[in-house]
Amino acid sequence: MSMNTTNIRWPVFIIALVLAFAVISWWSLQRAASGVSAVSDPNYYSHGLKYNCTSIEIQTARSLSWEVTSKVKGRELLVQVDDAKQDGIAGGHGAIAVQQEGAGPETSLPLTGSGQGLYTVTIPANLPRTFAANLTLTKDQATVQRRLLISLEE
């Protein structure tokens, strides 16, 4: 009889082990599905830790609202740069880059600030009457870029 009892124990043990695994798995799935609390703050993940919230980012964000207005008087280009409050952005450094068709490298013309957000550049006589240019203006860490189509008056 001892031989017969030993042969019966292993299949019963294996069946009990599989049933225990199935019951524990079912119980853990039930807990995972029903034990979740409601979301108390739907914007939770957008708050986050702000590791990069620096003055550089603040200045860059402000430059997104800069308004750039350009006007041509004779051979002089006038560029007015204002912030969202219509205050002039003074103290910046900039240039316009002109790429002439088939004329080799681009020409960079530096802007001169004259206060209250007004910047000027004199356009050389060797440039055509109408040309495209890239305006770049930087103040501290903030940069604004615009594509301009300039048509000179006669």
C-alpha positions in Angstrom: 0.0 0.0 0.0 2.8 2.4 0.6 3.7 2.3 -3.0 0.2 3.2 -4.1 0.0 6.1 -1.7 3.2 7.7 -2.9 2.1 7.5 -6.5 -1.2 9.4 -5.7 0.5 12.2 -3.6 2.4 13.7 -6.5 -0.5 14.3 -8.9 -2.6 15.7 -6.1 0.2 18.0 -5.0 0.7 19.2 -8.6 -3.0 19.8 -9.1 -3.2 21.7 -5.7 -0.1 23.8 -6.8 -1.7 24.8 -10.1 -5.0 25.6 -8.4 -3.3 27.7 -5.7 -1.4 29.6 -8.5 -4.7 30.2 -10.4 -6.5 31.4 -7.3 -3.7 33.8 -6.3 -3.5 35.1 -9.8 -7.2 35.7 -10.0 -7.2 37.4 -6.6 -4.3 39.8 -7.6 -6.0 40.7 -10.9 -9.2 41.5 -9.0 -7.3 43.7 -6.6 -5.5 45.5 -9.4 -8.8 46.2 -11.3 -10.9 47.3 -8.3 -8.4 48.7 -5.9 -7.6 51.8 -7.9 -8.6 55.2 -6.4 -10.2 57.9 -8.5 -7.9 60.5 -10.0 -8.0 63.6 -7.8 -6.0 65.9 -10.0 -6.3 65.3 -13.8 -3.3 67.5 -14.4 -1.1 65.6 -12.0 1.6 64.7 -14.6 1.8 68.2 -16.1 2.9 69.7 -12.7 6.1 67.6 -12.4 9.3 68.9 -11.0 10.6 71.8 -12.9 14.3 71.2 -13.1 14.9 73.6 -16.0 12.8 76.5 -14.8 15.6 79.1 -15.1 15.9 82.7 -16.0 17.1 81.6 -19.5 13.8 79.8 -20.1 11.8 82.7 -18.8 13.6 85.1 -21.2 13.1 82.7 -24.1 9.4 82.5 -23.3 9.1 86.2 -23.3 10.8 86.5 -26.7 8.0 84.4 -28.2 5.7 87.4 -27.7 8.0 89.9 -29.3 6.5 91.8 -32.2 8.9 92.7 -35.0 8.0 95.4 -37.4 10.3 96.4 -40.3 10.1 99.4 -42.6 12.4 100.6 -45.4 13.3 104.3 -45.8 15.6 104.9 -48.8 18.5 102.5 -48.3 17.9 102.2 -44.5 16.0 99.3 -42.9 14.3 100.2 -39.6 13.3 97.3 -37.3 11.1 98.0 -34.3 11.0 95.2 -31.7 8.4 95.4 -28.9 7.3 93.0 -26.2 3.7 92.1 -25.3 3.2 95.3 -23.4 4.3 97.4 -26.4 7.6 98.4 -24.6 10.6 98.5 -26.9 13.2 95.8 -26.5 16.5 97.7 -26.3 20.0 96.4 -25.8 19.8 93.5 -28.3 22.4 92.5 -30.9 21.4 91.4 -34.3 22.0 91.2 -38.0 20.3 90.6 -41.3 21.8 87.9 -43.5 21.4 88.3 -47.3 21.9 85.5 -49.7 22.2 86.8 -53.3 21.4 84.4 -56.1 24.6 83.0 -57.6 26.8 85.5 -55.6 28.6 83.1 -53.2 28.4 83.3 -49.5 25.8 85.3 -47.7 26.4 88.9 -46.6 25.8 89.7 -42.9 24.8 93.3 -42.1 24.9 94.1 -38.3 21.9 96.0 -36.8 22.6 99.1 -34.8 20.4 99.8 -31.8 19.2 103.3 -31.3 17.1 102.9 -28.1 13.5 102.1 -27.4 13.6 98.9 -29.4 14.6 100.5 -32.7 17.3 98.9 -34.8 18.7 100.1 -38.1 21.0 99.0 -40.8 22.1 100.7 -44.0 21.8 98.5 -47.1 24.8 98.6 -49.4 24.4 99.8 -53.0 25.6 96.5 -54.4 22.5 94.6 -53.3 19.5 94.4 -55.7 16.3 96.5 -55.3 14.4 93.4 -54.0 15.9 90.6 -52.0 15.2 88.2 -49.2 17.0 88.3 -45.9 17.0 86.6 -42.5 16.7 88.8 -39.5 18.2 87.5 -36.2 18.0 89.5 -33.0 19.4 88.3 -29.6 19.0 89.8 -26.2 20.6 87.9 -23.3 19.6 84.3 -24.0 16.5 85.1 -26.0 16.5 85.1 -29.8 14.0 86.0 -32.4 14.3 85.2 -36.1 12.3 86.5 -39.0 12.4 86.0 -42.8 12.1 89.4 -44.6 11.4 90.3 -48.2 13.0 93.8 -48.7 12.1 96.1 -51.5 14.1 99.3 -51.7 12.5 102.6 -52.7 13.8 104.5 -55.7 
